Amino acid sequence: MPSPSAGFVAPGVGPSAVASAFTAPRVSRTCPSDTSAAAARRYGVTTPLRRSRLAPSVWVAMAGKVDTSTETTSGESLLESDATEEVLARQSPEAPATVPEADPAVRNPPKPAEPSFVPTPVDYVVPRRETFAGLVWDRITDSLTDARMHYGRLLLPKQKDKSVAKPRIIVLGSGWGAHALIKVLDCDLYDVTVISPRNAFAFTPMLAAASVGTVEFRSLLEPVRVANELVDYVQASATSVDLERQTVSCVSDLGRVEGEVPVTFELPYSYLIVAVGATTNTFGVPGVREHAFFLKSVVDARKIRAAIVNRFERANLPTTSEEEKDRLLHTVVIGGGPTGVEYCAELNDFLTSDLRRKYPRLVPRVRVTLLQSGDAILTAFDDTLQGAAMENFESSNVEVVLNARVVDIGPTMITLKDGTEVDYGMAIWAAGNGTTPLVKSLITTIPDQAGARGRLRIDDWLRVKGTTNVFALGDAACNDDDPMPATAQVAAQQAAYAARLLNRDYCLSCEIPEASSPRKGLSKLINGSDEDDEKTRVAKPFQFLSLGLLAYIGRDRALAQVELGKKKIFLSGAATRLLYDSVYATKQVSFRNRVLVLVDWAKTKVFGRDLSQF
């Protein structure tokens, strides 16, 4: 028998399921909604089926090859006839001969019941990768469905119905993945709880602009409760997950300011979405956490903004020596990726357009240095765009030092691997992503995660390997067979995909073999167009649609790498800045944020950036 390959399975009809399908006659039966990893291992079941449209409260649990000549005269499946026990015994000797109805999910779900029998594997058509045009079309149609769900909720607001017991989805995080997921999830089907230490989503690509006052912090935020008013939000940090008991352990330190002891609690789940993102990777360099600023959140951006003004005010004191002024006004950025490059660009604009007028005697002393450990900046971009960024920095007040590996950061001095020492007044660390404690805990807990390198290993359907009801998104996840960049684009697309799987009732506890004859299987599906047949199909695996890359390089210039399938278009210069602004304005997560960002840009052009300290 071919080696199994897990996938989502759902009933569909006709050619709509062309990308992937089972090739067996119609055989379906209901079973309890099982999400237990232990039960799945016991029965050899690891992949989901979709709920039957004829019985939405129960799950389709079997798609197998049987002798269709034993069907009843009414067309009823064998599993619904008196021959059920005989057929089940022939196909799955260890399985019970009868199938009980599923118990309804409850708000605090107990450990799910074990499946009643083992689904029989059948021929499976391996889903082909979509062409660029096909992928774009899928995204358009899916986006229309998502928009109908989200805006329908806004136009026809509902009160959360707590009288109906539903499976509970717990979402860990409030970043790109979590935010996109809760926007699309159908709260008529699930109770959704978001757990995060931050109660608002932040538009992180514009944190560099916020850190120098180009836009205001609140313009980049959308509260979780505004994103979807039907979800429950708990301001806490998830510390561990018990996969057997299906609970999440949390701690909340909201009372720490008043000297209260942190509150700990557990919440049960039916499905778990791990979208906790990543931390800053210090690579073990001493002094990074003590002396450098990060740029991962709005809190970090606020600290940087206050520190810039603080350095200038200290340098402006009459008691400050000339040497100390030079040190205080030297900003060093470590990391030549998009975050580091865009911060250098925004800071240089701040210096030339605002600080030059406010501190005319200090501006000649200002220096900005970008340290990159590799031999190029913006390595995700094409060489021509890397060169354009270097040329722009060379003609401005930004010094780029390549092959400069930082080995130590002291209070006033940065030491490089070659022994060079660089004095500084402010250091910004933008050198990479690290692993969160929760992800580390899951990696060590799940046997199938052995060998994972700082991110949870997921399958093609975004499920954490070694589990059946846990998804991982964004920077917390990695598919070894299809690696993707750690960007907001990836996280948002993964989240929308996972939400659709849940909305469309795909079961997570069924295993299918790889097809040895994809063409044969597909032709059988197309020929079997009887409307009375309830076909069983496998969901298409997640496929990332890259829309390209953008980066601001200062002086009203930007870079754009637009990807149209295999063809790439490279743009740079002042005209590209218009594309950059239009994309970022369009990508704001709400109409309110879009208006606020546009107003902030207009205020900055007319009045300049605000230097107030508060």
Residue, then its C-alpha position, 0 to 999 in steps of 0.5 A: m500500500p502506498s505511504p499515507s499522505a494526510g489531507f482534508v476531505a469534504p463532500g463535493v459534487g462534479p467538476s468543482a473539485v477538479a484539483s483533488a478528489f477520491t475516486a470511490p463510489r458513494v459511501s458515506r456515514t456519520c461519526p462523532s466529531d473527533t479531534s482527539a490526537a490519542a483517538a486518532r493514533r489508536y484508529g490510524v486516523t489523521t485527516p478530516l472529512r467534511r460534515s454532510r449537507l444532509a446532516p449538518s450536526v454530524w460528520v462524514a466519516m468514511a469513503g471506501k471501496v465497496d461492492t456497489s451491487t449490495e446497495t439497497t434498492s432505494g439507493e441507500s448506502l450499504l452503511e445504512s442498510d441491514a448489510t452494514e455489519e457484514v461490510l464493516a467487518r470485511q473492510s475494518p475488522e477491528a471497528p464497531a459495526t454500528v455508528p452512534e450519533a455524535d454528541p453536540a459540542v459544548r462550550n467547555p468541550p470534554k475530551p471528544a469521543e473516539p471514532s466509531f470505525v476506521p475510514t477505508p483509504v481509497d484512491y486519491v488524486v494528488p492536488r496539483r499546484e495551481t498556475f498563477a492565473g488559477l491561483v489568482w482566480d481562487r484568491i478572488t473568489d475566496s476573497l469575495t466569500d470572505a468579504r461577504m462573511h465579514y461585511g455581512r457581520l458588520l451590516l447585520p450585527k448579531q448578539k452572540d448566541k450563548s444558548v447554543a453549544k458549539p465547538r470552541i476555537i482558541v486563537l493564540g495571538s493578535g498579529w497578522g495571522a490571528h487578525a485575518l483569521i477572526k475576520v473570516l471565521d464563522c461565529d455561527l459555527y464556533d465559539v471563538t476565543v482570542i488569547s493575547p497579551r496585546n488587545a489590538f492588531a498593529f500594522t507592523p510594516m509601518l512601525a518604522a514610520a511611526s517610530v519617527g512620527t510620520v504616522e501616529f501609533r493609533s493609526l496602525l491599531e485595530p482592537v481585537r473586539v472591533a475586528n470581530e465583535l462576536v469573538d471573546y478576548v482574553q488579555a493573557s499570555a499562553t504558557s503551555v498547551d496540554l494536547e491530551r486534555q486539549t487545554v491551554s494554560c495562561v497567565s495574566d499579569l494585568g494587576r502587576v502594577e498594583g502589586e497583585v499576583p499574576v492570575t493563572f487559568e486554563l481554557p479548553y479547546s476543540y481547535l487551536i490556532v497558534a499564531v503567536g509570531a516570533t520574538t527578536n533573535t539576538f543570536g546570543v550576542p551579549g548586551v543586545r537586550e540590555h542596550a539595543f532597541f527593537l522594532k517588533s511592536v508599537v511599544d518598541a516604536r514608542k520607545i524609539r521615538a522618545a529616545i530620538v528626542n531624548r538624544f537630541e535634547r541631551a546633546n543640546l545641553p550646554t554641559t555636553s562635551e563635543e565628543e559626547k554630542d558626536r556619540l549621542l547623535h550617532t544611530v547604529v542600525i544592526g540588520g540590513g533587511p526590510t526593517g533595518v533599511e526602512y528605519c534608516a530611510e525614515l530616520n534620515d527623512f526625519l533628520t533632513s526635513d524636521l530636525r534640521r529646522k529644530y536643531p540646526r547646530l546639531v544636524p551636522r554632527v548626526r550620523v546614521t550607520l547600517l551594519q549588515s553581517g552579509d555582503a548585501i542588504l535587502t537580500a530578498f530583493d533582486d540585485t538591481l534593487q539592492g544596488a538602487a538602495m545602496e546608491n540612494f544611501e550613499s548619496s544621503n546621510v546613511e553609511v552602510v557597512l557590509n560583512a560587519r558581524v556584531v559580537d558585543i553591545g556595550p552601553t556606549m560601544i559596539t564591537l565587531k567580529d574583526g575587533t572594530e569598535v563603534d561608539y553610538g548613542m542609540a542602537i536599533w537591533a533588526a537582525g532576525n526572528g527568534t522562537t517564542p517560549l510557547v512554540k519551543s514548548l510545543i516543539t519539545t512536547i510533540p514527538d513529530q516535531a523532532g528536528a524542527r528549527g525554531r518553528l512548528r512543522i506543519d503539513d500542506w493544510l497548515r496542521v501542526k505535524g503530530t496533531t489533528n486539531v492544531f493549526a500554526l500560522g505565520d512566523a510560528a510555522c514552517n512547511d519543510d516541503d514548501p518553505m515560505p518567507a516570514t512575511a505578513q503576506v504569508a501569515a494573512q493568506q494562511a489565516a484566511y485559508a485556515a478559516r475557510l477550512l473551518n467554515r466549510d466543515y472539513c473534518l481533521s481526523c482521516e487519512i488518505p494514501e497518495a495516488s499512484s494514478p492521478r489521471k485515472g482518479l481524476s477521470k473517474l471523478i469527472n465521469g461520475s456526475d450523478e447528482d445523487d452521489e455525494k462525492t468525497r474530495v480532498a481540500k486543496p493544500f495551501q499555496f502562497l500567492s506572492l504579490g511581490l515586495l516593497a521597501y521604502i529607501g528614503r527621500d521619497r523613493a521606494l523599491a518594488q518587486v512585483e511578481l506575476g507568476k514566474k515573471k518579475i518586474f523591478l521598479s525603483g525611484a520616486a514614482t514607485r513611492l506612489l505605488y508604495d503609498s497606495v498599496y499600504a493605504t489599501k492594505q490597512v485593515s479597516f476604513r478607519n485606519r485607512v483614513l487616519v493614515l492618509v490624514d497623518w501623511a498629509k499632516t506630516k507634509v504640511f506641518g512636519r513631524d511632532l517632537s513633543q515628549f509626553 
